[in-house]
């Protein structure tokens, strides 16, 4: 795809979850369930990917409008796994409009504030905004990485189309 440094790699795609990578970024889509088994698969792939990226990784997570809200146990699994990884920044895109989407974005923001991660994290409603923000954050943390927001957005679009 024009604007990408390389192609997107698809790691998993199922009814509940899609995982892929591009450059130093991991993309995850929670489609329906976000319970312990699904979160565990995502966390396992994140740890494997991060082992090959010692300087750190960026994470972009898309939560589909129909995805369930993760249980406390699922959130703990994810939090514990991420704590073992050098995350440079994390952007979450909560799809949808209206009250439910706004409520979920608010809840995810609240959880992020309580967890207080050691890396920048932010919730978005649109991919373009998320890509602009996270590319700047990752480049601040990893100065030898040169990725534009457009390159990242193109890679994310490629991932979404493939899965």
C-alpha positions in Angstrom: 0.0 0.0 0.0 1.3 3.5 -0.8 2.6 5.2 2.2 3.4 2.0 4.2 7.0 1.0 4.9 6.0 -2.6 4.5 2.9 -4.7 4.4 0.8 -5.4 7.4 1.2 -8.9 8.9 -2.0 -10.6 10.1 -1.5 -12.7 13.2 -5.1 -13.8 13.9 -8.6 -13.2 12.7 -11.7 -14.6 14.3 -15.3 -13.6 15.1 -14.1 -12.0 18.3 -10.6 -10.7 17.6 -8.2 -9.6 14.9 -4.5 -9.0 15.5 -1.9 -7.6 13.2 1.4 -5.8 13.1 3.1 -3.1 11.0 6.5 -1.6 11.7 6.7 -1.2 15.5 2.9 -1.1 15.9 0.4 -3.8 17.0 -3.1 -3.5 15.8 -6.0 -5.2 17.7 -9.7 -5.3 17.0 -12.1 -6.5 19.6 -15.2 -7.4 17.6 -17.6 -9.1 20.0 -16.3 -10.7 23.1 -13.5 -9.2 25.2 -13.5 -11.8 27.9 -10.5 -13.5 29.4 -9.8 -16.0 26.6 -9.9 -13.3 24.0 -7.9 -10.8 26.0 -5.3 -13.6 26.8 -4.8 -14.3 23.1 -4.3 -10.6 22.5 -1.9 -10.2 25.4 0.1 -13.3 24.4 0.6 -11.9 20.8 1.6 -8.5 22.2 4.3 -10.1 24.4 5.6 -12.1 21.5 5.7 -9.1 19.2 7.3 -6.9 21.8 10.1 -9.4 22.4 11.3 -8.6 18.8 11.0 -4.8 19.4 13.3 -4.1 22.3 13.0 -0.3 21.8 9.3 -0.6 22.4 5.9 -0.9 20.6 2.9 1.3 19.8 -0.5 -0.2 20.3 -3.7 0.7 18.4 -6.8 -1.0 19.6 -10.2 -0.7 17.8 -13.2 -1.6 19.9 -16.2 -2.3 17.6 -19.6 -0.9 18.6 -20.9 -4.4 19.4 -18.0 -5.6 21.5 -18.7 -6.4 25.1 -17.1 -4.5 27.9 -14.3 -6.7 29.4 -14.9 -8.1 32.9 -12.6 -7.1 35.8 -10.7 -10.4 35.4 -10.2 -9.7 31.7 -9.0 -6.2 32.4 -6.5 -7.5 35.0 -5.1 -10.0 32.5 -4.6 -7.3 29.9 -3.1 -4.9 32.5 -0.7 -7.5 33.9 0.4 -8.5 30.4 1.0 -4.9 29.2 3.0 -4.2 32.4 5.6 -6.7 31.1 6.0 -5.0 27.7 7.8 -1.8 26.7 4.8 0.1 25.4 5.7 3.5 23.9 2.0 4.7 23.5 -1.4 3.3 23.2 -4.4 4.6 21.2 -7.9 3.1 21.6 -10.5 3.8 18.9 -14.0 3.2 20.2 -16.3 3.0 17.1 -19.8 4.3 17.0 -21.8 7.3 17.7 -24.3 8.2 20.4 -24.7 7.5 24.1 -23.4 3.9 24.2 -20.2 4.8 22.4 -19.6 7.9 24.5 -20.3 5.9 27.7 -17.8 3.2 26.7 -15.2 5.8 25.7 -15.8 7.5 29.1 -15.4 4.1 30.9 -12.2 3.2 29.1 -10.8 6.6 29.9 -11.7 6.2 33.5 -10.0 2.7 33.6 -6.9 4.2 32.0 -6.8 6.9 34.7 -7.1 4.4 37.5 -4.5 2.1 36.0 -2.2 5.0 35.4 0.1 3.4 32.8 3.7 4.4 32.5 3.1 5.3 28.8 0.8 7.8 27.1 -2.7 6.5 26.3 -5.7 8.2 24.8 -9.2 7.3 23.6 -10.5 8.3 20.1 -13.6 8.1 18.0 -11.8 8.3 14.6 -8.7 6.5 13.3 -7.1 9.6 11.7 -7.0 11.4 15.0 -5.6 8.3 16.8 -2.8 7.8 14.1 -1.8 11.5 14.3 -1.5 11.4 18.0 0.2 8.0 18.5 2.7 8.5 15.7 3.9 11.7 17.4 4.0 10.0 20.8 6.0 7.0 19.5 8.5 9.2 17.7 9.0 11.3 20.9 9.8 8.1 22.8 11.8 6.4 20.0 13.6 9.2 18.0 15.1 6.9 15.4 11.6 5.8 14.2 10.4 7.9 11.3 6.7 7.3 10.6 4.2 9.8 9.4 0.5 9.8 10.6 -0.5 9.1 7.0 1.8 6.1 6.7 0.3 4.7 10.0 -3.2 5.5 8.9 -2.6 3.7 5.6 -1.3 0.7 7.4 -4.2 0.6 9.8 -6.6 0.8 6.9 -4.8 -2.0 5.2 -5.1 -4.1 8.3 -8.9 -3.4 8.7 -9.5 -4.3 5.0 -7.6 -7.6 5.3 -9.4 -8.8 8.4 
